[in-house]
């Protein structure tokens, strides 16, 4: 399954554009601020319902309009559409002409991975991005994970609400019950994530051997579950602090994935170029595992592909993507001659050039 035809209307600086894409490789070139990233962002938003650049939907609308609309025809004959109206403050999603509010249903149709300048957050920033990294793949390969994750988040909100009520004088009698349910669901989330890492790490190490990563020591992924002791003991022991703060201090919502080189965090010892290689390989490992477990086709978006990567590693990464089969790739760069060598790897590549928001196929 792949994006066959896409229509963009009033998304950022792209007022109107229609694409017929290759099922393999699609290259998008143009000067800075021409609209390359806007096209890739629109594609990601269309199939996931989320922007990889901002959480403020109003910023996605062209300044001459009050709404944007994105539409796609897939090779499976499915049709998907999504839009947002500034005045109504409402997002609209359609799948095969049927309106839905279920964002997860849209995102499940065609998994998409995006590598952009913001992707450095996976290594450099706090644990939230790394939890999202694990959960993205679990949503696509474990059928029950969505319900467990939703259940956990409901329990977390309900426990926090109870903590705030206790601070105001409500009895603590219900807290033990909520603790028990919270622990049961937390342990399930933790087990899912730990099991996934066991499968993911060999994929990652194999990919890193192919590229010029070359750190001085081996790389490891260590999952920190969000509690050091028995979770129930920590919840009981921290109850006074939890009540004071009105929030739960221990559990998988506080977990982290430590990416380490030897004994050091990767963010502290890797160069900018090494980090980009690592991030590419982390997402490629997910794509490989996704295909192995679920057989799903996927979309891989790389914004500003040539930045901080030499031609050798660019070629290796594209070849690795090609080897995975059934992965539709979208790549952007400043000048087409920077990535012309990639065309040679594909019989069915397409090139697009964007200038001042206007797109033409080359």
C-alpha positions, 0 to 999 in steps of 0.5 A: 500500500502506498500514497498514489495521489495526493491533493494539498489545499491551503496548507502553510505556503502551499495553496494548491498542489496535486501529486502522483507519487512513485511507490518507491522514491520521491525527491523534493527539492527547492530553496530555503522556505520554498515549501519542501518541508510544508509538503512533507509535513502535509503528507505526515499530517494526512496519514497520521493526523499530527504535524512533526513541526508544531502542535498548533493547528492554526499555524498550518493554515495558509495565511490567505485562508481559514482552513486547509484540506488534505486528500489522498488516494491509496494504491489499495483504493482507500481514500483518506482526507483530513482538514481543519477550520480555523473559525470552527476550530474543528478537525475533520477526518474522512476515511472512504467517505465516512466521517470519523473522530478516531485519529488512531483509526486514520494512523493505523491505515499506513504507518509513517516515520518522519526524520526531520531537524526536530528528530534530534529530540529523540537523543537530546531532549527529555524522555517523552520523545523516547517513550513516543518512539517505543509506543509508536511501534507498539501501536502498530504491532501489538493489537492490544497495546492501544487499549492497555495504553488508553486504560493506563492513561485513564487510571493515571488521570483518575488517580491524580484527580483523587490525589487532588481531592484528598488534599482538599479533605476527601477520605483516602479510603479509595487510594489503595484500590486505585493503586492496585489497578494502577500497578497492574496496568503499569506493569503491562505497559512496562512489559510491552516496552521491554519485550519490544526492546529485546527485538529492536536492539539486534535490528539497530546494531545490524544497521549501525554496522552498515553505516559509518557510525564508528563510536569508540564503545558499543551502543546500548538501549536501557529501559528505565521503568519509572520506578526503582523499587517495587512499584506498589511500595513506591506508590505507598511510600510517596503518597504524601508527596503525591497528595501534596503535588496532586500528581503521581510521581512513579510509573511508566509515564515517568519512564525513559529509554537511555541511549548510551555509548559505553557508560555515557549518554549518547547525547553527551559524547556523539557528534552532530553527524553521528547523532543523525546517523543514529536517529536514522538507524533507530527509525529504520530499525522500527521500520524493519521490525514493523514489516517483520511482525505485521507485514505492513507497508509504510511511509518514510519521510526524511526532511533535509536529507543531505544535512550533516550526512556525507554521500557514502552514508546517504547512499547506505541509508537509502539502500537500506530502506530499499532493501526493506521492500514496500517502503515509500520514501519521501526525501527533501533537499536544497538542490536536486544535484545533491541527490541525483545519485540516489535516482540510480538506485531506483527504476521508479523514482520521481522528482519534484521542485518547489518554488514559492509554494508552487510545485512542478514535477521534473 
